[in-house]
Amino acid sequence: MCDGRPEGERAGDVPVGHVLPGEAPVDQVPAGDVPVDVPVGDVPGGGAGVRDVPGGGAGVRDRRAGGAPGGRSPEEAREVGVGPWPGGPDAWPRLAGPGSPLDPRYDPELLAHGDRRNVVDRYRYWTVEAVVADLDTRRHPFHVAIENWAHDLNIGSVVRTANAFNAAGVHVVGRRRWNRRGAMVTDRYLHVHHHPDAAALVAWAAGAGPDGGRLPVVGLDNVPGSVPIEGYRLPRACVLLLGQESTGLTPEAQAACDVVLHITQHGSTRSLNAGAAAAIAMHTWALTHATPTP
Ligand SMILES: C[S@@+](CC[C@H](N)C(=O)[O-])C[C@H]1O[C@@H](n2cnc3c(N)ncnc32)[C@H](O)[C@@H]1O
């Protein structure tokens, strides 16, 4: 199993709404524990879920009291995603007109009940498999790897950013189990891999490049000997490797990197939040190499 779910749990086991076993449904999350920019909640019933909660927890508390965050009316808060496909089953998208088989990209459940997921409009009503298959046709050839990260929300934010930039894969080095709440379900639409340590990641990269060649490993950290990312041309196919939230890249990881890049800072903090640094690095890659989404 490469996606870190508990043994025996298939990816498809997670119902729409993504409240994993042992996980607290979103509306029971204690105040302040919800990431600030929670997008459309994949919660059964749509509107009753989390929606753009400025300031995190408090908004959730408001919701339970029936209020809507950000001063929106309950009606506005319920306009999340889309309702059932207009015109009912007779109007559902089919392969060759009325009476022909349903277009297999579409999920009859979503067509019938609406789609409130955190997906872009082009994928509304599509099955997860169809979305993944479409994304796979145009994955960007860079991977992002995180070494020994301790905070689930940071891991979740990297997964979400990697989804946004359609990375070929996310590699969690060290931990196998992590709480996916922070990923906002984006992990279901991309490939998440696990490696016990940096040496295993490097061994994987040795044969993961185009045509089975070696994939360069680009370290991100502000350590002695690192060079500025600004103006550095990132390889099109590569692994962007980020270090642990407090101690950074291990010496083994640094030694295994083709180059270590730092994001130039101008203030007093020693470093950026690791998730933020990952986002900057992925955006830097995209500025140079990204192909426009059709
Ligand atoms: C919060 S930093 C901690 C380590 C950092 N070297 C320090 O001494 O504070 C954790 C990770 O975030 C990333 N990071 C944070 N600031 C960065 C910067 N300015 N340039 C590149 N990566 C950075 C790196 O991957 C780093 O390993």
The ligand as an SDF file (V2000), in Angstrom:
LIG
                    3D

 27 29  0  0  0  0  0  0  0  0999 V2000
   11.4150   25.7920    9.1750 C   0  0  0  0  0  0  0  0  0  0  0  0
   12.7960   25.2180    8.3030 S   0  0  0  0  0  0  0  0  0  0  0  0
   13.9020   24.7430    9.6380 C   0  0  0  0  0  0  0  0  0  0  0  0
   15.2960   24.5740    9.1900 C   0  0  0  0  0  0  0  0  0  0  0  0
   16.0210   25.8550    8.8070 C   0  0  0  0  0  0  0  0  0  0  0  0
   17.2260   25.5280    8.0990 N   0  0  0  0  0  0  0  0  0  0  0  0
   16.3540   26.6560   10.0770 C   0  0  0  0  0  0  0  0  0  0  0  0
   17.5010   26.5260   10.5140 O   0  0  0  0  0  0  0  0  0  0  0  0
   15.4870   27.3180   10.6250 O   0  0  0  0  0  0  0  0  0  0  0  0
   12.2040   23.6790    7.7140 C   0  0  0  0  0  0  0  0  0  0  0  0
   12.3090   23.4890    6.2330 C   0  0  0  0  0  0  0  0  0  0  0  0
   11.6000   24.5270    5.5580 O   0  0  0  0  0  0  0  0  0  0  0  0
   12.2410   24.8470    4.3320 C   0  0  0  0  0  0  0  0  0  0  0  0
   12.6630   26.2570    4.3680 N   0  0  0  0  0  0  0  0  0  0  0  0
   12.3470   27.1640    5.2910 C   0  0  0  0  0  0  0  0  0  0  0  0
   12.8860   28.3660    4.9850 N   0  0  0  0  0  0  0  0  0  0  0  0
   13.5550   28.2160    3.8140 C   0  0  0  0  0  0  0  0  0  0  0  0
   14.3110   29.0840    2.9630 C   0  0  0  0  0  0  0  0  0  0  0  0
   14.4700   30.3700    3.2520 N   0  0  0  0  0  0  0  0  0  0  0  0
   14.8360   28.5780    1.8400 N   0  0  0  0  0  0  0  0  0  0  0  0
   14.6510   27.2660    1.5080 C   0  0  0  0  0  0  0  0  0  0  0  0
   13.9460   26.3860    2.2720 N   0  0  0  0  0  0  0  0  0  0  0  0
   13.4100   26.8590    3.4070 C   0  0  0  0  0  0  0  0  0  0  0  0
   13.4320   23.9160    4.2180 C   0  0  0  0  0  0  0  0  0  0  0  0
   13.0920   22.7750    3.4700 O   0  0  0  0  0  0  0  0  0  0  0  0
   13.6950   23.5530    5.6730 C   0  0  0  0  0  0  0  0  0  0  0  0
   14.3500   22.2990    5.7730 O   0  0  0  0  0  0  0  0  0  0  0  0
  1  2  1  0
  2  3  1  0
  2 10  1  0
  3  4  1  0
  4  5  1  0
  5  6  1  0
  5  7  1  0
  7  8  2  0
  7  9  1  0
 10 11  1  0
 11 12  1  0
 11 26  1  0
 12 13  1  0
 13 14  1  0
 13 24  1  0
 14 15  1  0
 14 23  1  0
 15 16  2  0
 16 17  1  0
 17 18  1  0
 17 23  2  0
 18 19  1  0
 18 20  2  0
 20 21  1  0
 21 22  2  0
 22 23  1  0
 24 25  1  0
 24 26  1  0
 26 27  1  0
M  CHG  2   2   1   9  -1
M  END
$$$$
